[in-house]
Amino acid sequence: MRTCLEVRDITKSFPGILANDHVNLNVREGEIHAILGENGAGKSTLMKVIYGLYKPDSGSIRLYDQELNFTSPRQAIKAGIGMVHQHFMLIPALTVAENIVLGGEPGRIHYQRKENVEIVCQLAKQYHMDIDPNAKVGDLTVGLQQRVEILKVFYRKAKLLILDEPTAMLTPQEVEELIQVMERLRSQGIPIVFISHKLDEVKRISDRVTVMRAGKTVNTVETKSTTPQELANLMVGREVVLHVSKPPQTPGEAVLEVEDLVVSSGRNEKVKGVSFQVQRGEIFGLAGIDGNGQFELIEAITGLMPCKRGKIRFLGNDITSSTVRHRTKVGIGYIPQDRQLDGLVMDFELKENFVLRDFFKAPFARVGQMKKKPIEDFATRLSEAFDVRPRQIHALARNLSGGNQQKVILAREVSRDPELLIAAQPTRGLDVGAIQFIHNKLLELRAEGKAVLLVSLELEEIMSLSDRIGVIHAGRLMAILPGGQVTREQLGLLMTGVELEKEG
């Protein structure tokens, strides 16, 4: 099979960090080539070098035997390399057609709406992607927005498609649709570089896998000749336990009580009369398709959204109208679903992010002045305890990989010894090593008699960790089921609004 992309000895460094260390990669025509590695392994840096966002310190890149030396993504696009980033680069107020042709409008000075719509329709038909060219991008689901990004790449005549963590924000149904799209593209001879942390997806869809660790390429293997366990061990450099071991636990008193809660966003009720409890020594999982009210529910519990009706009690006390600071003070910890937007101040140093909740209290402050040494000592201790890499407490949060950013948030919240930890999408976009670390921390809290409210779009995560599972659909709690006795099929039906028949 003909070689499409050849990367030789690419090295790329940043101040204090060697991101790529003589990396090699070979992608064949008409294959799906997966890139696996821990957060911070250098995968995204390599892709940005190939796409022209970064200039390498040394090494070479060849596309169909032509040596490339990009100084901008525009040159990479012109050469035939297209990249769909994990965080989409679309303009929500524009239509699908306008987003796809933006910057490459055909022909005349004035925008030709009818002509561009026809072009996009033909493009969608060619690549078997059903989408309305006149729909506003802001009104589309995440899965459909991803299709717009892919069509935008092919509008610019891409010969190679790079997908950076393409399933990180998709529902299970949207993941299936994306896999079908990828398989159709492969059948048309289009090579795809697929960056992922999800071993089951890599095993299912890819032809070959290149594993990276600590900025280097460890190995490239045929997917059919390896196992998820072998890939996980290659990624992390040690034996990894892929299955969660959860000892039996007897739950205690109710820590959180939610009673008939109604939450509105604008004119729409997002949460409709939800009631449940989370007890000491249990992980209560909340499952549901994205957009069904689960995140409005937890924002109401944390005080970020007001309640229209209902009660929230914490350790028996009514906190329905309490401030966010009060809820934090009495013992509620929160890992938000968007670590960059809500969990960290990206342009603050790590030491500052570690004390965001308590910067105004002793020992971190005295008479209104922040104390440098106690903050630095605390940050150093947490960095080591939670394996945050690199161990540089003066580094900006934005310079860390996603997994290490998540560890900073987890360390900050857990170090405050909360009675209740609300964890929203705690492992989204993380590698197998970071996922194992975070799962173990949640189980440690459970063993200590703390309460954990886990909100996740990952069914495997919900099923493996939860003692009880609540399923939410269209803002209503469909059912609460015992974690060890529920099936994926039952959860899937409830998530789409189908009530289960009661036995007997």
N, C-alpha and C positions, 0 to 999 in steps of 0.2 A: 504493500500500500504506500502511495506517495507521501513524502513528508511535506506537511504544510508549513508548520512553524518550528524553527530550531533556535533554541536559546542556549548560548554557550558562555559559561563562566561569568555570569552577571553578578557584579558586586555593587551594592548600594549602601552607603552609610549616612547616618545623621549624627549630630553632636552627641557623643556618648553611646550611640547604638549602631551596631553592625546589623542592618536589617536583612540584607542578602549577601551571602558569603559564597561566591563562586557557584551560583545556581545553574543547573542544566535542566533543560526541558525539551522534549521532542513530541510534537503533536502531528498525527497523521490525518490525511484527508478523509472526511466522512466518518470520523470517530467522535465519541463523547469522552473527553479526557478529564478526569476528576483530579483536583488538587486538594489534598487533605493536609491538615496540620493544626496544631494548637493555636489559640489566640496568640499573636505575636511571633508566629513561626516565620513570617515574611511573605505569606501568600499574596495579600493585597498589595504589598509594596512591589512584588514582582509583576503583578498585573498592571500596575500603574506605570511601571517602567516600559512594559510592552506597549501600553496605550499612549505613551508620550507625555504622561503627567509628570514623571520624574526622569531625569537624565542619569543613566548609570555611571558609576565611577570607572568601571571597566567591564569588558565582555562584549559580546556581539549578539545581534538578533537578525535572523533571516526569515523572510516570508516568501515561500515559493522560490527559493534560491536567490532572492534579491536581498542584499544586506540593507538593513534599515538603520537610520540614525535620526530619530525623531527629536524635535525640540518642543513639540506641542501636540495635543490630541488631534488638532485639525489635520496634521500631516499623517497621523495614524489612520484617521478616518479615510483620507484620500487614498492611502495605500491598501485599504480594504479590511481594516481591523475595527470591529464594533464592540462596544462594552456596555453592558447594562449593570449599573451600580446598585448596591444594596439599598441605598436611599435614592429614590427616583429623582430624575432631573427634568420634571415636567412643570408646566405652568397651569395650575388648576382652573383658571378663568378662561382658558382657551379650549377650543374643541379638539377632538382627537386628530382630525385632519390638520388643523393649524399647528398642533404640537409636532406632528410627524414631519411636516415640510419646513418647519421653522429654521431659518438660516440657510435653506437650500431651495427656496421657492422657485419653481420653474418659470423661465421666460421673462415676462414683462415686469415693469416697475410695480404696477398695482396687483394686489392679491386677487387671484382668480379662484374664487370659492368653488364654483361648479367643477372646474378642471381639476382642482386639488382633491376634491371629494372623490371624483372618478378615479384618480391615481391611487388614492388610499384604498378604495374598494377593490381595485385590481390587485393591489399588493396583498390585502387581507385574503383575497381568494387564492392567490398564488401560494401563500404559506398556510392556508387552511386555518385562519384565525378569525372567528366571527366577532365583529365589533362594529358599532355604529359610528361612522366618521363624523357625524354632527353632534354627538354627545359631548357635554362638557367634561373634561378630565376630572374636575373636582367632584363630580357626581358618580364616578366609577368606583367599583370595588378595587382593592389592592391588586387582585389577580388580573383584572382588565387593564389597570394602569401598567402592569408589567408587560402585557401584550403590546400596548402602545409603544413602550420603550423598545421592544424587540422589533416591531415594524419600523420604527424610526431608524434603527440600525440598518435594516435591509433596504430602506429607501435610499440610504447613502451607499448602497451597493457593497455591503460587507462581504468579504470572503471568509472571515473567521469571526465567530461570536464568542465573547467572554461574558459569563454570567457569574457575578460576585454574590455569593450567598443568596441565590434566587428564591429559596423557599423559606427564608427566615421569618417573613411577615405574612405568609400565606396560610389559609385554612387548609385542613386535609383535602377538601374537595378541590381547592385551587391548585394544590400540589399535584393532584392527579391530572388536572387539565394541563399544567405546565409540562409534566412528564410526557404527555401525549404530543404536545407541541415539539418538544425536543426530539422525540422519536421520529416525527415527520421530517424535521429538518435534517436529521442524520440520514434518513432514507433518500434525501435529495442531494447527499454528498457534502453537506455543510459541516465543517469541523466545529466543535463546541468545546471550550474550556470551561469547566464547571467547578467553581469553588464551593465547598460545603463542609459542614461539621457533622452531617447526619450520615452515619455509616450505612444505615439501611437504604437510604436513597442512592448513595454512591454505589452500593452493591447492586442495586436494581437497575440503574440507568446507564452506568459508565462502561466503557470498553477496557480502558486502562486507568490506573491510578498512580499519581506521583505523590509521595509523602514527603512533607517538609518538616524539619524540626530545627529550632534555633537558627533560622536563617539559611539552612543548608538543605539540599535535596538528599533524602535518606535512601530512597529506592523508588523505582517505577516497576509496577507489576501488572500482569493481566488480571482484570477483575475476577473473572470466572475461576482463577486458580488460587484465590486467597479467601480469607474469612474475615468477618467484622472484628473478631478478637485479634487476629494477626495485624490488621490495619490499626486498631486502637493501640496495640503495643508499640507499633512502629511510630505512631504519632507522638506518644508520650515518652517513649524510651524506657518503659517498665511495664510490668504486668498490670493490666487495668481490669477492675471488676465492672462488668457491663450491667449486671443485674443488682438492683437494690435489695439489701438484706434488712428487713424491718421486723424487729422483735415484737412480740405481743405487748400490748399496753392497755392498762385499765384507765379510761378517761375519768377526770375528776369534775369539779364544779364548772359551771359555765363562766367563761371569762368574757365572751362577747355575746350579747343578745340583740338580735335585730328583729323588730316586730312591726309587721304591716308597713314596710318602708316604701314610700313613693318618692321618686326623684325625677325632676323635669329638666329638660334642656330646651330653652326657648318655649315653644308651645307644645312640644312633644314629651310625653311621659316615657322616660327611658327605663325606669324601674317601677314595677307595678305590684305593690302589695307583697313584698318579699319578707319572709320570716324564717329565721334559722338561728342556731346557737353554735358557738365554737367552744369546746371544753378544754380544760387543762389536760396536757399529755396527749393531744390528738392533732393530726393534720387534717383539716377540713378542706377538701378540694372543690373548686368551683369550675365546672366545665361548661363550654358553650362556644358556638361559632362567633367569631369576632363581630362586634357591633350589636350584640343582643342585650346590652345593659350591664354586663359584669364590671366594666371599668368605671361606669358612673356609680355603681353600687359601692365599690371600694373607695372612690373619691368622696362619697357621702360619709362613709365610716371614718375616713381620715380627716374630715372637715374641709376638704377642698371644694365640695359642692354642697349647697344647702338642701335640706329635705323639705319636700312639700307636705308630707304627712308621715306619721309613724314615729317609732322610738328606737334609739340606739343606747344600750346600756353596756357599760364596761365595769366589770367587778361589782355589779349590782347598782352602780351609779349612772344616772341619766346624763349622757354627754351629747345628746342630740344637737344642742345649740352651742356646744363648747368650741373654743378656738382650736386651730391646728396645734399651737404651742402647748395648750393645756393637755390635749390628747397625747402629745409626745411626752410631756412631763409625767403623766400618770402611768405611762408604760406601754404605749403603742409604737411599735417600729414599723417602718414602711419601705419596701423596695418597689419603686414605681416601674411601670412597664417600659417607659422610655428613659433609659439611664442618662442619656445626654441632655435631654430637654428638662427633665424633672428631678433627676437624681444627683447631678453634679453641676458645679459651675466650671465650665470647660476651660476657662482661662485663669482659674485659680490653681495654685500648686496643690499637690496631694495632701500636704500637711494641713492646709486650710479646708480642704474637702472632708478630711477625717473629723474635723471638729465643727462642721456646719451646724449641728443641732445644739452644741453646748459652748460655743466660742465665748459667750458672755458670762459664763459661770466659772467658779474656781474648779480646778487649779489653772484654767486656761486664761483667766482674766482677773484683774484686781483693780478696783476703783476705776472701772471703765477702760482700762488699758489691757490689751492682749499680751500674754506672757510668752515670749519666744521659746524658751527652753522646755517648759512643760508640754507645749504643743508639739515640738519636734521630737521629744522623747516618746510621747504618746503615738505619734504618727510612725515612728521607727518601729515601735513595739507591734503595732497593728500590721504594718507591712510585712514583718517577719512571720507573725502568727497566721496571717491569711495568704501568705505566699504571693504577695503583689510584686509583679516584675515590670520594669527593673526596680531595684530597691533604691529609688531616688525620690525622697520625699519632697524635693524642690522641683521635680518635673511637673509640667502642666498636665492637667487631667486629659486634655485633648490629645496628648502625645502617647497615651497608653492604648493598648489593644482593647477591644470590647470586653473580653473576658476579665482583664485586669481592672478595667473601669467598674465592672460589676462586683468584683471582689472588694474594691474600695467602699462601695455602698453597703455591701453585706457586712464588712468589718465595722463600719460606723454604726449601723443599726444594731447588730448583735452585741457590740461592746457596751451598749447602754443597758443591757440585761432587761429587755422588754418582756412583759407578761404576755403580750400578743404581738406576733410578727405577721404583717400582711405582705405577702410576696407575690407580686404581679409579674408574670412572665420572667421569673428569675434567671432562667437559663437560655433566653432567646438569643440565637446566633452564637452560642458558645460551643467550644470544642468538648470532646468527651472527657478530658481531664478536668476542665473547669466545672463541667456538669456534675461529675462525681464529687468534687470538692463541695459544691453548693448543696447537693442532695444530702451529703453527710452532715453538714452544718444544720440543715433543717431537721434531720433526724435526731441530732444532739439536743436541739431545743425541745423536741418532743419528749426525749428521755428525761430531760430536766423538769418536766411537768409544765412547760410553757405551752401556749396555744399558737397554732400556725394556721392562717387562712391562705391557702395556695390558689391563685388564679392563673390558669395556664390554658393555652390553645393546644398544647401537646397532650394528646390523650394518653400516651404511654407514661408520661410524667405524672399525670393525675392518677392513673390507675396504680402505678407502682408505689407512690408515696402516701396516698390518702387513706385515712381510716374510714371516713365517710365522704361521699361525693354528692354535691348538689348540682343539678343541671339547670341552666338558665336558657330560656328561649323567649325572644320578644319581650324581655323585661320581666318575665314571670318565672318563678322557681317551679319547674316541672315535677321534680321529685328529689328526694334525698335517699341515697342507696348506700349499703355497706360496701366499702372499698374492695374487699377481697372476693366479693360474690357477683360483681357486675361484669358484663362483657362489653367489648367494643361496639357490638351491634346494638345492644340496649342503649348505650350512651349515644350512639349515632342517631337512633330514632328519636330519643328525647331532645337532642340538640336541634333537630329539624321540626320539633313541635308535635311529634306523635306520642301520645300517651301509651304507656305499657299496660297490657291487660293484667289485672290482679289475679294471682293464683288462688284457686279455691273460690 
